[in-house]
């Protein structure tokens, strides 16, 4: 799902941050930090932003805990309010898709803009474009959102509609409604002529890249 794409590539960063300790003296090495679910939860409850972000991810994916988007948002929010970059990004994406929290473009943009450590926008667009051109619905949806917000690309409602429309087309059944809502929001900002052009381009893309 979109939330999982938004998190892909950040797992190692989050877990690595949670496992990080100060460099020990060679003659007195410190014991490895406990990264069991119980230990992560304890650190999260104590206010550790890295642990809170990891716990949020665990609830998103159902890794070791029951899958629960609402609980994920709650933990991401705790970390994001402490300035945790990945939590801010993930919270922004969940606000955009309405997963675990009411869909809110304004909140989404605010959290994404708060993430000063977000990956280089231009590099991110290039990565998502490669995946989108291979028919990955998640990447298409994120790319559409980047055109909505002008992150890494000039703001362009026509391009946003194109990629959101393709995402809704390529998505699995459990994602289709979510992506269709994003497409409809993008569509509402277009003129009838722009909408027709977007549909034409979508058909051409689909014919050149049929789903496997």
Buried (B, 14 or more C-beta within 10 A) or exposed (E): BBBEBBBEEBBEBBBEBBBEEEEEEEEEEEEEEEEEEEEBBEBBEEEBBBBBBBBBBBBBBEEEBEEBBEBBBBBBBBBBBBEBBBBBBBBBBBBBBBBBBEBEBEBBBBBBEBBEEBBEBEEBBEBBBEBBBEBBBBBBBBBBBBBBBEBBBEEEBBBBBBBBBBBBBBBEEEBBEBBBBBBEBBBEEBEEEBBEBBBEBBEEBBEEBEEE
